[in-house]
Amino acid sequence: MFPQLAQFTDLSLLLLRLMVAAVFMTSGWADVKDPNGRAKSIGMTPAFTIFLGVAELADGLGVALGVLTQIAALGLILLMLGAIQRKIFVWHTGFWGEKASGWHYDLMLVLMNFVIACTNGGKYVLWK
């Protein structure tokens, strides 16, 4: 319907990458900054919480800058699949959630990272 919008594909992929990076880098920073408190809230050990935080920071930075973009996006997909698994099978949270946020948000991040991985982040990347 609007073929002229195709000229903004690479810009839209850059903005998508920056949004995904902002979400994961702020979450990762919170994990690294207070691993004990964060570990209690997600039911993990502080050491594993630090691992998750570092992974979120590294993959978020890779997605933002476009460095090994596909690998970084796939890493974030794995993290989110783990979060979805925990919400469904451990916490028994519904798609929309009842008392806490559901896993709809996590699934959106999986699909956003899938688009990034499939497109290699567009042309505005530092290193493919």
C-alpha positions as CSV (number, residue, x, y, z in Angstrom):
1,M,0.0,0.0,0.0
2,F,2.8,2.4,0.8
3,P,5.9,1.2,-1.0
4,Q,7.7,4.5,-0.3
5,L,8.1,3.4,3.3
6,A,10.5,0.7,2.2
7,Q,13.2,3.4,2.1
8,F,13.1,3.6,5.9
9,T,13.7,-0.2,6.4
10,D,17.3,0.2,7.6
11,L,16.4,3.2,9.8
12,S,13.5,1.2,11.4
13,L,15.8,-1.7,12.0
14,L,18.3,0.6,13.7
15,L,15.6,2.0,15.9
16,L,14.3,-1.5,16.7
17,R,17.9,-2.5,17.7
18,L,18.3,0.5,19.9
19,M,15.0,-0.1,21.7
20,V,15.8,-3.8,22.2
21,A,19.2,-2.8,23.5
22,A,17.8,-0.3,25.9
23,V,15.5,-2.9,27.4
24,F,18.1,-5.5,27.9
25,M,21.0,-3.3,29.0
26,T,18.9,-1.6,31.7
27,S,17.7,-5.1,32.9
28,G,21.2,-6.4,32.8
29,W,22.6,-3.5,34.7
30,A,20.0,-4.0,37.4
31,D,21.0,-7.7,37.6
32,V,24.7,-6.8,38.0
33,K,24.1,-3.9,40.3
34,D,22.1,-5.8,42.9
35,P,22.5,-9.5,42.2
36,N,21.2,-10.5,45.7
37,G,18.0,-8.6,45.5
38,R,17.4,-9.5,41.9
39,A,18.2,-13.2,42.6
40,K,15.5,-13.3,45.3
41,S,12.9,-11.7,43.0
42,I,13.5,-14.2,40.1
43,G,14.3,-17.3,42.3
44,M,17.9,-17.8,41.1
45,T,21.3,-17.7,42.7
46,P,23.2,-14.4,42.8
47,A,26.0,-16.0,40.7
48,F,23.5,-17.0,38.0
49,T,21.9,-13.6,38.2
50,I,25.2,-11.9,37.5
51,F,25.7,-14.3,34.6
52,L,22.3,-13.3,33.2
53,G,23.1,-9.6,33.7
54,V,26.4,-9.8,31.9
55,A,24.8,-11.7,29.1
56,E,22.1,-9.1,28.7
57,L,24.6,-6.3,28.8
58,A,26.9,-7.9,26.2
59,D,24.2,-9.0,23.9
60,G,22.4,-5.7,24.2
61,L,25.6,-3.8,23.4
62,G,26.1,-6.1,20.4
63,V,22.6,-5.5,19.1
64,A,22.9,-1.7,19.7
65,L,26.2,-1.3,17.9
66,G,25.7,-3.9,15.3
67,V,28.6,-6.1,16.3
68,L,27.9,-9.8,15.6
69,T,24.3,-8.7,15.5
70,Q,22.8,-12.1,14.7
71,I,24.7,-13.9,17.5
72,A,23.7,-11.2,20.0
73,A,20.1,-11.3,18.9
74,L,20.1,-15.1,19.2
75,G,21.6,-14.9,22.6
76,L,18.8,-12.6,23.7
77,I,16.2,-14.9,22.2
78,L,17.6,-17.7,24.4
79,L,17.4,-15.5,27.5
80,M,13.8,-14.7,26.8
81,L,12.9,-18.3,26.1
82,G,14.3,-19.1,29.5
83,A,12.2,-16.3,31.0
84,I,9.1,-17.6,29.2
85,Q,9.7,-21.1,30.4
86,R,10.0,-19.9,34.0
87,K,6.9,-17.8,33.8
88,I,4.8,-20.7,32.3
89,F,6.1,-23.8,34.1
90,V,7.5,-22.5,37.4
91,W,5.4,-19.5,38.2
92,H,2.3,-20.6,36.3
93,T,1.8,-17.1,34.9
94,G,-0.7,-16.7,32.1
95,F,-0.1,-15.0,28.8
96,W,-1.4,-11.7,30.1
97,G,-0.5,-12.4,33.7
98,E,-2.7,-12.2,36.8
99,K,-0.8,-10.7,39.7
100,A,2.4,-10.0,37.8
101,S,3.3,-9.3,34.2
102,G,2.6,-12.2,31.9
103,W,4.8,-13.6,29.2
104,H,3.4,-11.5,26.3
105,Y,6.1,-8.9,26.8
106,D,8.8,-11.6,26.7
107,L,7.3,-13.1,23.5
108,M,7.4,-9.7,21.8
109,L,11.1,-9.4,22.7
110,V,11.7,-12.8,21.2
111,L,10.0,-11.8,18.0
112,M,11.8,-8.4,17.9
113,N,15.2,-10.2,18.2
114,F,14.1,-12.7,15.6
115,V,13.6,-9.9,13.1
116,I,17.0,-8.5,14.0
117,A,18.6,-11.9,13.6
118,C,16.9,-12.6,10.2
119,T,17.9,-9.2,8.8
120,N,21.3,-9.0,10.4
121,G,20.2,-5.7,11.8
122,G,20.1,-3.8,8.6
123,K,22.9,-1.8,6.9
124,Y,23.7,0.5,9.9
125,V,25.9,-2.0,11.7
126,L,29.6,-1.9,12.7
127,W,30.5,-5.5,12.0
128,K,28.4,-8.3,10.5
